[in-house]
Amino acid sequence: MEWLEVSVEVGHEAAEAVTEAFSRYAHGGVVVEAGPEGWNAGPVIVRAYLPSDDELWSKRKGIQEALWHLGQIQPMPEPTFRPVAEEDWTEAWKKRLKVLRIGENIVIQPSWLDYQAGPQDVVIQLDPGMAFGTGLHPTTQLCLSALEAYVGPGMEVLDLGTGSGILAIAAAKLHAKLVLGLDHDKQAVRVARSNVAANNVQGTVSVRQGSLSDVRVSYDLVVINILARVIVEMLQEGLAERIRPEGVLIASGIIVDSVPDVTAALEEGGLELVDQEQRGDWVSLVARKA
């Protein structure tokens, strides 16, 4: 399949708004990458991929119009569009990805690279695909570190907006008893299932197409790595009801300026903030249900 890549280089404060704009039209999620100066300095690059189908022209126009409207609030560069074959996209990612250690023991290993695991290492094999979540982005890393701290043996875990499935896989490898990954995007579900199988955790992890409204039971731990606005909406729609008493919510994908809004929504949902971590302009929040 051929794709049209759209990318724009923006400051951290604009990344969330651009990600939201891209996500309305992009297939399989939006990727935020470090810019030339790294995560904590200078701009970041927001990328998305549009399938070359009958709706391509209208999606491209929609993105351009969304960025124009954002540009009325703050300076916004013109987006860059370029055609790319899926295999070329994958090969480009291979050149960028390295073995990555996160937290105390979590290791993200691309399948084409050798790695000698230590006795305490929790190794997740993950290749690039058309879905968000390669472990590079600070929000994913914040979630992985929080999962390492809060997942315990025998837990039942819900991963909302699973993307590549990286967080669901991590929960399984951290000895959760049962993990459900949900995503509204069919492509993300396909990619996540493939990654689950590659990591031999299909006995623990199931991946389905769906959203919060499809969740009928509660869980010991819920993790969600998505836009702050969506997290607030889900809390207003009863996200806390899907968490068992004394259960935990890990929420990330939050820009610093959005923390007060999310914190207020947590409190309104009956959740108590117990931990907060920050990398650059990105924040993760951990809350517990009474």
N, C-alpha and C positions, 0 to 999 in steps of 0.2 A: 504494500500500500504506500502511496505517496502522501506526504503531509506538508502543510505550510507552517513553518515555524514563525512565531511572532515573539519578539523580544523588545524590552525597553529597559534602560538603565536609569534607576531612580534612587533617591535617598531612602534610608530605612523608614523614615516617617511616612513615606508614600507607598511603601511596598504592600501594606495590607490592602489599601484601596485599589491598587492596580491588580493585585491577586484576585480580589473580589470581582473586578471588572472582567478579567480574563476568564474566570471560572464560569461565567454565564455562557461562554461560547466554546471553551476548550474541551477537547476529548481526553478523558483520562487524567485530569488534574492539571495543576500549575506547579512549576518548579521555580524556586527562588535560589539563586546561586550567589556566592561571594563574588564581588567585583574584583578588579585588578589589585586593590589594596587590602583584600581580605575582609572577613566578616565584620570586624570591629572598627574599620576605618573606610571612609569613602562609600560610594554607592553600591547597591546590589543590582543583580540582573534578574528580572522576572521573565520567564519563558513559558510559552504554551504552544500546543500543537493542534492544528485544525485539519481534519481529514479532508482530502480532495474529493468532495462529493457535491451534490447539487446545491447544498446550502453554504458552500464555501464563501461565495461572494457576499452573501448577506451577513455571515458571521464576521468576515473581515471588516465590513462596513460598520457593524455593531461595535467592534473593538475600537475602531478609529473614533467613532462618535463618543464612546465612553471615555476614552482618554482625552478627547477635546473638552468634555465637561469637567473632568478632573483638572485640566489645565486652566480652567477659569478660577480655581481655588489656589493652585500653586503651580509654578512652572513645570511643564511636562514635555519631555522630548518626543519627537516623532517616533513611532514604533518601527522596527526593522522587520521586514517579511522576507523569508527565503524558502524555496521548496527544498524538501529533504526526504529521502527514502528512509523507511524504518530501519533498514540495516545500516545505513550511513549514520543515523542518529545513535544507534547502539554502539557502533565503532568509535564515534566521537567521545561517548561517555567512558568507554574502556580506557582511553588515554588519560582521563582525569581521575578515575577512581583508584584508590589505594586501599590496602588493609587499614581499617580505622578502629582504634580502641576508644570506647566510650564508657565513662563511669569507672567502676573498679574492675569489672571482669568482662563486659560485653565487647565483642569483637565483630565487626562487619567485614566479611571476606568476599570479594568478587570471585566467582567460580574459576576464573582463568589465572588467578594468582595463588601461589603456594603459601601456606601458613602452618607452622608447627604450633599447635594449641598447647597451652599450659594446662595443668591439672584443674585450675579454677576457672578457666576461660569459658565463657558462654558464646559460642561461635554461631553467627547467623550468616548463612551464605545468601548473598543478594546480588543479582545482576540488574543492570538498568533496563527499564521497560517504560511503556507509556502510562505510567501512574506515579503519583507523588510518593516520595519516601525512600530515598536511597541511603539515608543516614547522614548525609552531608549537612542538611539544614539544621541550624541551632534548635528549632522547635522540636524536630525529631530527636535530637540528642538530649534535650531536656526531658522529653517523655521517657526515653530509654533509661536515663539515670533515675527518674522517679519510679519507674517500674522495678528497677533493681532494688530500690529501697523499700517498696511497699508490697510487691507480689510475694505471697507465701505459699508453701505447699498446700494443695487441696483447694485453692481458691477457684471461683468461677468468675471469669473476666469477660467484659464486653468492650470491643474496640469499635467505636463509632466513626465512620469515615475511614475505613481501614487502608485505602490506597493500595500500596504495594504489599500490605500485610506485615510489614516489619515489626510493628508493635505487638500484633497478635502472636507472631512467631516468638518474639522475645518473651512474652508472658508464658508461653508454653515451655520454653527452655529454662525459665525460672521456676518451673515446677507447678504452674497452675494446673488444676485438674481438668478444666474445660474452658475453652475460649471461643467466643463467637465474634467474627469480623463482619461488619455490615458496611456496604457502600452502595450508593444509589446508581453508580456508573457500572455498566456491564463490562467495559474493558478493564476497569480496576478489579472487579471480581475475578475475571479470568486470570489476570496477572497475579493477584494475591493467592489464588488457588495453586497456581504453578509454583510460586515461591514456598508455599506451605508444603507441597509435595517434595520440593528440592531439599527442604530442611527436615524431612521425615517426621513432621509433627501433625500429620493429617489425622492421627488417632485422637488428638487433643483439640485441634483447631478446625472449625468449620467456617466457611465463608459464604455469605448469601447476599443477594441484592436486596437492599431495603434501607430503612431509616428508622429514626426513633419511634415513629408511630407503629412500626412492626414489632417492637419489643414488648412482649407480654409478661415477662418474668423479671425478677430483680437479680442483681449480681453483687458479689463481694467487692469488685473493683470495676470501675468504668474509666476508660481512657479516651480522650477526644482531642485530636490535634487538627484544629480547623480555625476559621476566622472568629474573632471575638464576638462579632455581631451574631453569628450563628450559634455560638455557645450560649449567649444570653437568650436567644430565641428558644433554644432547646430547654433551658432551665425554666423559662416561662411556660413551656409546653409539657412540663412534668418530668424532666430528666432525673430529678432527685428521687422520684418515685421508683425508678429502676435501680436504685442503690439500696442494699440491705442495711438495717441498723448496724452502726459502727463500720459500715463500708466506706470506701474511698473513691473519690473522683479526682482524676489527674486531667487537667485541662491545659492545653498549650496552643500555640499559634497566635499568641496575644502580644500585641505591641504595647509598650510601656504605658502609653497614653490611655489605652483601653482597660487597664487593670481596675480602676475604680468601678467602672460599669459592670465588669464581670464579678468583682467581689461583692457588689451590692446584690446582684442576681443570685449569687451563691447563698448569701444570708437570707434572702427572701424565700429561697427554696429549702431552708432548714439545714444548710450545710455550714460547717465551721471551717474557716481557713486555718490549716495547720502547717503549711510550708509554702515557700515561694522562692523560686530560683530565677536568675536572669543571665542571659548571654547577649551582649550587645544591647539591642533595643527589643529583644524578644524575651518573654516571660512565661514560665509555667507556674500554675497554681495547683496545690493539693488541698482538698477539702474533705472533711469527714462528716458522715451523717450521725446524728445523735442516736 
